[in-house]
């Protein structure tokens, strides 16, 4: 569930008008409201992601699912405008040489999907688009203040007619947002553009802003003025899902919306333009809607529960300040009333003027897939794997330095440590390579390093040399064992673990991005036991295991894939 950072901000009432004019229709939409309308689907900071790694309990971000969301809206007859604020194409700047083929194939797939499946109406420019220079942008960008000598092909601002409404769209880059890119004054360019779009009849103006922070985006939108909806890409500060704000931020007479990075959270705005609204007329109103109401109710539930716990303690404390307790009771009553109001009337339609609802959509595995796009993703993994293997062919593994050990593989360990190896074979570590093969991603550089032993290390493995080191084997934790084996086991390996377990696990593979349920002690309970760290297992004692933590998370997130999905 999304909450704005800072609980009190999340609990602030968003509607500036009576809820008496509630219209039919849920899901954040404004169905049943009079007047022309359209849906705005906004993305930003895709950074080359076509789909999640699939390692977390609730993997987010998938272009096949996002495409199906848009397909569904259009099939319902809803006019849809898809926009992107920039940083679409690449995951790294500059692109490392070994990732070149893979990154180019992903960028091509994203460009094809944006053009053919999503039918994107406008795309801004971000730093992750320029990793390979202007010649690799693939299509013109909305960036009104890019200097001519930057040699960026730009698309001029335009007015699009949608559902009887006229929507003006433009893109602008804040100072400092893209290092090394020559730009002109964004405020002056923005003011001229907004005025021109209004002259052309734009009733709603959408600005695609690329900025280095939310503060910069707010400042630029305010200084330009006249923008109804600003969609912001924020570079490295773009929010992860848990920090995506469920309510739009008020910026003078307009609103700022920030999608989640890498396509994990897509912003949907259902905008209703009332008949007779003139260009630059009454400000657009946030009507809250079911999507934001659901998130705010959850935040209210959490806060009310905390107040109830405090009040229960005060009731047993004879020294409790009565005035303070009275204040807390009043606060609880206020929040309970707001919660009830949101439950009964989530949509607050203003009596006059245009309005919108915002729904921040988690693009997770329960959503259906556009099968054609998914097939293209599958083809990408196959093509990228072939290209990566071809590029790696003949590349020898760097030998270890004189006197240093290399990797020998679990079978060499089994000669003397059969009990430990037998135990290992029953763990998830022994299935690491198989999980990649099942998804066709065993030669994907974004995945392989955590599913193989000795990756890119002296005496270890690479894409061309890995047959005996697939899976997370003994030497991942205990270090390379060639000297130990050569000496017949007479001398212990130089390290029982190459580094403290919490650092080894949490910094290399069990990161938040790839292993959201990781806790060291429960996970160690899964990989230690009879024949393998039995004494350590006894020290760990009873308690939850990593398997149990992951199962609980998977149960909570849901195990069912959306219709038409294969991953």
Secondary structure, DSSP 4 states (H G I P E B T S, - for coil): ----SSHHHHHS----S-STT--S--TT--TT-SSEEEEEEEE---TT-SB--S-STT---BHHHHHHHHHHHHHTT--EEEEE-S--S-SSSSPPGGGHHHHHHHHHHHHHIIIIIS--SEE---GGG-TT-GGG--S-B--TTB-GGG---BPPPEEEEETTEEEEEEEEE-TTSSTT--B--HHHHHHHHHHHHHHTT-SEEEEEEE-SSHHHHHHHHHHH---SEEEEE-GGGPPPGGG--SSPEEETTEEEE-PPGGGSEEEEEEEEE-TTPPTT-SPPEE-BHHHHHHHHHHHHHHHHHHHHHHHHHHHT-TTS-HHHHHHHHHHHHHHHHHHHHHHH--B---SSS-EEEEEEEE--TTS---HHHHHHHHHHHHHHHHHHHHHHTT-PPPPPPTT------HHHHHTT-HHHHHHHTTSGGGGHHHHHHHHT-TT-TTTGGGSBSSBTSTTSB-SSS-GGGBSS-HHHHH---HHHHHTTT-S--S-SSSS-HHHHHHHHTS-TTT-TT--HHHHHHHH-BTTBSHHHHHHH-SS--HHHHHHHHHHHH-SPPPTT---
